[in-house]
Amino acid sequence: PSVAGLLTGNFPQNIDEWSIPDHLETIAEVLSGLGWQTIAAVDNANLSKSSGYAQGFDVYRETWTESDQEIERTHLITQTAVDHLTTFAKTREPFFMWLHYVNPHLPYTPPPGFDETYMEDDHFDGDIRLPNTSGYVGGIRPDVYLEGEHRLAYYVAQYDGEVLFADEEIGKVLELIKSDPALSDTRIILTADHGEGLGEQNVYFEHGPYVLDSHVRVPLIVHFPEEASNPKEITHPVSTIDIAPTIYAWVGVELPNFSGNRATFPLSGESLVPTEDEQLANHRQNVFFASLDFWGVRSQDWKMILKTRDNTQLGQSHQLFNLVSDKEESTNLYDDESTQAAQLLRRLEARKQI
């Protein structure tokens, strides 16, 4: 669902969540309409052509149809990028390329050379051991469990090994862009569709059901060459649904602001291109997120989580966290900070009505 939001600039709850309907335009469709070449290589069967994710792409490579080995599919994505970048360097055609690596992701099985990198390093604490559980709260569920291995640090080390492997593969793409003058004006966005629970609030090796920061706070790194010598950090809350309108602003596509009628115009994100005074123009004060069981809203320093169904183990029905003093989201201040809680709850309830 978060990928659908990323590609359309819309809240996933206002589309079909697991698919992109024909009436919504993707980034690829908009840019293809301007004459850009559009390429995608993805490794997640949920992002299939049949579910609408290929809308607007001239080339859409579903790597899971070519190999049942995750490592091999990762290499196929990198090779797709290298092959097409080499072509575009010669033709100088404008292009939009989306590379969706599934690493890091369960199962945590980095290739040889990466699986031992973080074992027994300075951060490896072999004393923390987890029980076997039927679900992802409190321990290791069956589809994750490696026979005889109960050390939390082992699983985290394998996850980190997958991060390192993905980093090396992405590095190959970036090095080609860096080394070829014909690609020097390429703009790059690196982000993710979700995080991973590695023990926060007793949730292990999972993403999706919850809206803790470990699950929903993801990297967002934007590189454009003309500003590379003057890097900036935006501390204002932003969202991955802002990526599509940011790209549109870059290429000069003007789309109307959201009017409240998603049937006629559903774009919800807002451009992250700074104004001349380095500010975000009229940007929202909050970001929102949701799963089947939770809704959440994040302001600069505070986060509200509202449980929408009772069939989940995690947390109370209303949760409020100060993310400045409590980055682990361990102390619920809903009863102690009633004014702040009421303010964010009003914003969350208003968002749910849209």
C-alpha positions as CSV (number, residue, x, y, z in Angstrom):
1,P,0.0,0.0,0.0
2,S,2.8,2.5,0.8
3,V,4.3,1.9,-2.7
4,A,0.9,2.7,-4.3
5,G,1.0,6.0,-2.3
6,L,4.5,6.7,-3.3
7,L,3.9,6.2,-7.0
8,T,0.7,8.3,-7.1
9,G,1.2,10.9,-4.4
10,N,-2.0,9.8,-2.7
11,F,-2.9,8.3,0.7
12,P,-3.1,4.5,0.2
13,Q,-6.4,4.4,2.1
14,N,-8.0,6.5,-0.6
15,I,-7.1,4.1,-3.4
16,D,-7.3,0.3,-3.5
17,E,-4.5,-0.2,-1.0
18,W,-3.1,-3.3,-2.7
19,S,-3.5,-2.1,-6.3
20,I,-3.4,1.1,-8.3
21,P,-6.7,1.7,-10.2
22,D,-6.7,2.9,-13.8
23,H,-8.1,6.3,-13.0
24,L,-5.1,7.3,-10.9
25,E,-2.0,8.6,-12.7
26,T,1.4,7.3,-11.6
27,I,4.7,9.2,-11.8
28,A,5.6,7.1,-14.8
29,E,2.4,7.9,-16.6
30,V,2.8,11.7,-16.1
31,L,6.5,11.6,-17.3
32,S,5.8,9.2,-20.2
33,G,3.2,11.7,-21.4
34,L,6.0,14.3,-21.5
35,G,8.1,12.0,-23.7
36,W,10.3,10.5,-21.0
37,Q,11.6,6.9,-21.2
38,T,10.3,5.0,-18.1
39,I,12.0,1.9,-16.7
40,A,11.2,-0.2,-13.6
41,A,12.8,-3.3,-12.1
42,V,11.1,-4.6,-9.0
43,D,11.4,-7.6,-6.7
44,N,8.0,-8.0,-4.9
45,A,5.2,-10.0,-6.3
46,N,2.7,-7.6,-4.6
47,L,3.8,-5.0,-7.1
48,S,2.7,-6.9,-10.2
49,K,1.6,-5.6,-13.5
50,S,-1.8,-7.1,-12.9
51,S,-2.2,-4.9,-9.8
52,G,-1.6,-1.7,-11.8
53,Y,1.9,-0.9,-10.6
54,A,3.3,-1.0,-14.2
55,Q,1.1,1.9,-15.4
56,G,3.1,4.2,-17.5
57,F,6.3,2.1,-17.7
58,D,7.8,1.3,-21.1
59,V,9.8,-1.5,-19.4
60,Y,8.6,-3.2,-16.2
61,R,10.8,-6.1,-15.1
62,E,9.2,-8.5,-12.6
63,T,12.3,-10.3,-11.4
64,W,10.4,-12.9,-9.4
65,T,9.3,-14.4,-12.7
66,E,12.9,-15.0,-13.7
67,S,14.4,-16.5,-10.5
68,D,13.3,-17.9,-7.2
69,Q,16.6,-16.8,-5.6
70,E,16.4,-13.4,-3.8
71,I,20.1,-12.7,-4.3
72,E,19.9,-13.4,-8.0
73,R,16.9,-11.1,-8.3
74,T,18.8,-8.3,-6.6
75,H,21.6,-8.6,-9.2
76,L,18.9,-8.6,-12.0
77,I,17.7,-5.2,-10.7
78,T,21.2,-3.7,-10.6
79,Q,21.9,-5.1,-14.1
80,T,18.7,-3.6,-15.5
81,A,19.8,-0.2,-14.2
82,V,23.3,-0.5,-15.6
83,D,22.1,-1.6,-19.0
84,H,19.5,1.2,-19.4
85,L,21.8,3.9,-17.9
86,T,24.5,3.0,-20.3
87,T,22.0,3.5,-23.2
88,F,20.6,6.8,-21.8
89,A,24.1,8.1,-21.5
90,K,24.5,7.7,-25.2
91,T,21.0,8.8,-26.3
92,R,20.7,11.6,-23.8
93,E,16.9,10.9,-23.6
94,P,15.2,12.1,-20.4
95,F,14.3,9.0,-18.3
96,F,12.6,8.0,-15.1
97,M,13.8,4.8,-13.5
98,W,12.4,3.0,-10.5
99,L,14.5,0.3,-8.8
100,H,12.7,-1.6,-6.0
101,Y,15.1,-3.8,-4.1
102,V,13.4,-6.1,-1.7
103,N,16.5,-6.4,0.6
104,P,16.6,-6.0,3.5
105,H,13.6,-8.2,4.1
106,L,12.6,-11.5,5.6
107,P,14.0,-14.1,5.3
108,Y,17.2,-12.5,6.6
109,T,19.6,-14.5,4.3
110,P,22.4,-12.2,3.1
111,P,24.9,-13.8,0.6
112,P,28.2,-15.3,1.7
113,G,30.6,-12.6,2.6
114,F,27.8,-10.5,4.2
115,D,26.4,-13.0,6.6
116,E,29.4,-12.9,9.0
117,T,30.1,-9.1,8.8
118,Y,28.2,-8.1,12.0
119,M,28.5,-11.4,13.9
120,E,30.3,-10.8,17.2
121,D,31.0,-7.2,16.5
122,D,31.0,-4.5,19.2
123,H,27.2,-4.3,19.1
124,F,26.6,-8.0,19.2
125,D,24.9,-8.9,22.5
126,G,24.5,-12.7,22.6
127,D,22.9,-12.7,26.1
128,I,19.5,-11.5,24.8
129,R,17.6,-14.6,23.9
130,L,14.0,-14.9,22.5
131,P,11.5,-17.6,23.0
132,N,9.6,-19.3,20.2
133,T,6.2,-17.7,19.7
134,S,3.2,-18.2,17.3
135,G,3.2,-14.6,16.3
136,Y,5.5,-11.6,16.1
137,V,5.0,-10.2,19.6
138,G,7.4,-11.4,22.2
139,G,9.7,-13.8,20.3
140,I,10.5,-15.7,17.1
141,R,7.7,-17.0,15.0
142,P,8.1,-20.3,13.1
143,D,8.8,-18.8,9.6
144,V,11.7,-16.8,11.0
145,Y,13.2,-19.3,13.5
146,L,16.5,-21.0,12.6
147,E,16.7,-24.3,14.5
148,G,18.6,-23.8,17.8
149,E,19.2,-20.0,17.3
150,H,17.5,-17.9,20.0
151,R,19.9,-14.9,20.1
152,L,18.3,-11.7,19.1
153,A,21.7,-10.4,18.0
154,Y,22.1,-13.2,15.4
155,Y,18.9,-12.2,13.6
156,V,19.8,-8.5,13.7
157,A,23.3,-9.2,12.4
158,Q,21.7,-11.1,9.4
159,Y,19.3,-8.2,8.8
160,D,22.3,-5.8,8.9
161,G,24.1,-8.0,6.4
162,E,21.2,-7.6,4.0
163,V,21.4,-3.9,4.4
164,L,25.1,-4.0,3.5
165,F,24.4,-6.2,0.5
166,A,21.7,-3.8,-0.8
167,D,24.0,-0.9,-0.1
168,E,26.7,-2.5,-2.3
169,E,24.3,-3.1,-5.2
170,I,22.9,0.4,-5.1
171,G,26.4,1.6,-5.0
172,K,27.1,0.0,-8.3
173,V,24.3,2.1,-9.9
174,L,25.4,5.3,-8.2
175,E,29.1,4.7,-9.2
176,L,28.0,4.5,-12.9
177,I,26.1,7.7,-12.6
178,K,29.0,9.4,-10.9
179,S,31.6,8.2,-13.4
180,D,29.8,9.1,-16.7
181,P,29.6,12.8,-17.5
182,A,26.6,12.2,-19.7
183,L,24.7,11.1,-16.5
184,S,25.9,13.9,-14.3
185,D,22.6,15.7,-14.2
186,T,20.7,12.7,-12.9
187,R,18.5,13.4,-9.9
188,I,18.2,10.6,-7.3
189,I,15.8,9.8,-4.6
190,L,16.4,7.0,-2.1
191,T,13.6,5.9,0.2
192,A,11.8,2.8,1.5
193,D,8.2,1.6,1.7
194,H,8.5,0.5,5.4
195,G,10.9,-0.2,8.2
196,E,11.3,-3.3,10.4
197,G,10.5,-4.2,14.0
198,L,13.6,-5.6,15.7
199,G,12.3,-5.6,19.3
200,E,10.7,-2.1,19.7
201,Q,7.7,-2.6,22.0
202,N,8.4,-6.3,22.0
203,V,7.7,-6.6,18.2
204,Y,10.1,-8.8,16.3
205,F,10.9,-9.3,12.7
206,E,7.8,-7.7,11.2
207,H,6.4,-4.7,9.5
208,G,2.9,-3.7,8.4
209,P,0.6,-4.3,11.3
210,Y,1.9,-1.5,13.4
211,V,2.7,2.2,13.0
212,L,5.6,2.5,15.4
213,D,8.5,4.6,14.2
214,S,10.5,1.5,13.6
215,H,7.9,0.5,11.0
216,V,6.9,3.8,9.4
217,R,9.9,6.2,9.7
218,V,12.0,5.6,6.6
219,P,15.0,7.2,4.9
220,L,14.4,9.9,2.4
221,I,17.5,11.2,0.7
222,V,17.3,13.4,-2.3
223,H,20.3,14.3,-4.5
224,F,20.3,16.8,-7.3
225,P,23.7,17.8,-8.7
226,E,23.2,21.6,-8.7
227,E,22.8,21.5,-4.9
228,A,25.2,18.8,-4.1
229,S,27.8,21.1,-2.6
230,N,25.2,22.7,-0.3
231,P,23.4,19.9,1.4
232,K,20.3,20.7,3.5
233,E,18.2,18.8,6.1
234,I,14.5,19.2,6.3
235,T,13.4,18.6,9.9
236,H,9.7,19.3,9.2
237,P,7.6,16.1,9.1
238,V,7.2,14.9,5.5
239,S,5.8,11.8,3.8
240,T,6.6,9.5,0.9
241,I,3.4,10.7,-0.8
242,D,5.3,14.0,-1.2
243,I,7.8,12.4,-3.7
244,A,5.4,12.4,-6.7
245,P,4.6,16.2,-6.4
246,T,8.3,16.9,-5.8
247,I,9.2,15.2,-9.1
248,Y,6.4,17.1,-10.8
249,A,7.7,20.4,-9.5
250,W,11.2,19.5,-10.8
251,V,10.0,18.9,-14.3
252,G,7.5,21.8,-14.4
253,V,4.3,19.9,-14.3
254,E,1.6,21.9,-12.6
255,L,-1.2,20.0,-10.9
256,P,-4.1,21.5,-9.0
257,N,-4.0,21.4,-5.2
258,F,-6.2,18.8,-3.5
259,S,-9.7,20.3,-3.2
260,G,-11.2,17.7,-0.9
261,N,-12.8,15.7,-3.7
262,R,-10.7,12.6,-4.2
263,A,-13.0,11.3,-6.9
264,T,-12.0,14.2,-9.2
265,F,-8.4,14.8,-8.0
266,P,-6.8,12.5,-5.4
267,L,-3.3,13.9,-5.2
268,S,-2.6,14.4,-1.5
269,G,1.2,14.9,-1.4
270,E,2.9,18.3,-1.4
271,S,6.2,19.3,-3.1
272,L,9.3,19.3,-1.0
273,V,11.1,21.7,-3.4
274,P,12.1,24.6,-1.1
275,T,11.2,28.2,-1.8
276,E,13.8,30.9,-2.3
277,D,14.0,31.4,1.4
278,E,14.7,27.6,1.9
279,Q,11.3,26.9,3.4
280,L,8.5,24.5,2.4
281,A,5.6,26.5,1.0
282,N,2.4,25.9,2.8
283,H,3.4,22.4,3.9
284,R,1.2,20.4,6.2
285,Q,2.0,20.4,9.9
286,N,1.5,16.7,10.3
287,V,2.1,13.4,8.6
288,F,-0.4,10.5,8.8
289,F,0.0,6.8,8.6
290,A,-2.3,3.8,9.0
291,S,-2.5,0.0,9.0
292,L,-5.5,-2.3,9.3
293,D,-5.3,-2.0,13.1
294,F,-3.9,1.5,13.8
295,W,-4.1,5.1,12.6
296,G,-1.4,7.6,13.5
297,V,-0.4,11.2,13.2
298,R,3.0,12.8,13.7
299,S,3.7,16.4,14.4
300,Q,7.2,17.9,14.9
301,D,7.7,16.4,18.3
302,W,4.6,14.4,19.1
303,K,2.9,11.2,17.8
304,M,-0.6,9.9,18.4
305,I,-1.6,6.3,17.7
306,L,-5.3,5.2,17.7
307,K,-6.2,1.6,17.7
308,T,-9.0,0.9,15.2
309,R,-9.6,-2.8,16.0
310,D,-9.4,-4.8,19.2
311,N,-7.9,-7.9,17.8
312,T,-4.3,-6.8,18.2
313,Q,-2.0,-7.3,21.1
314,L,0.0,-4.1,21.0
315,G,-0.6,-1.2,23.2
316,Q,-3.6,0.7,24.5
317,S,-6.5,2.1,22.4
318,H,-5.0,5.7,22.6
319,Q,-1.3,6.3,22.7
320,L,0.7,9.5,22.8
321,F,4.5,9.7,22.7
322,N,6.9,12.6,22.9
323,L,9.5,11.6,20.3
324,V,12.1,14.1,21.5
325,S,12.4,12.5,25.0
326,D,11.1,9.0,24.1
327,K,12.4,7.9,20.8
328,E,11.6,4.2,21.6
329,E,7.9,5.1,22.1
330,S,7.9,3.4,25.4
331,T,5.9,5.8,27.6
332,N,2.3,6.5,26.8
333,L,1.5,10.1,27.8
334,Y,-2.1,10.1,26.6
335,D,-3.5,10.6,30.1
336,D,-0.8,13.0,31.3
337,E,-0.7,15.4,28.3
338,S,-4.5,15.8,27.7
339,T,-4.2,19.1,25.8
340,Q,-1.6,17.7,23.3
341,A,-3.6,14.5,23.0
342,A,-6.8,16.2,22.3
343,Q,-5.2,18.4,19.6
344,L,-3.7,15.5,17.7
345,L,-6.8,13.3,18.1
346,R,-8.9,16.1,16.5
347,R,-6.4,16.1,13.5
348,L,-6.5,12.4,13.3
349,E,-10.3,12.1,13.4
350,A,-10.5,14.9,10.7
351,R,-8.1,13.0,8.5
352,K,-10.2,9.9,8.8
353,Q,-13.3,11.7,7.5
354,I,-11.6,12.6,4.2
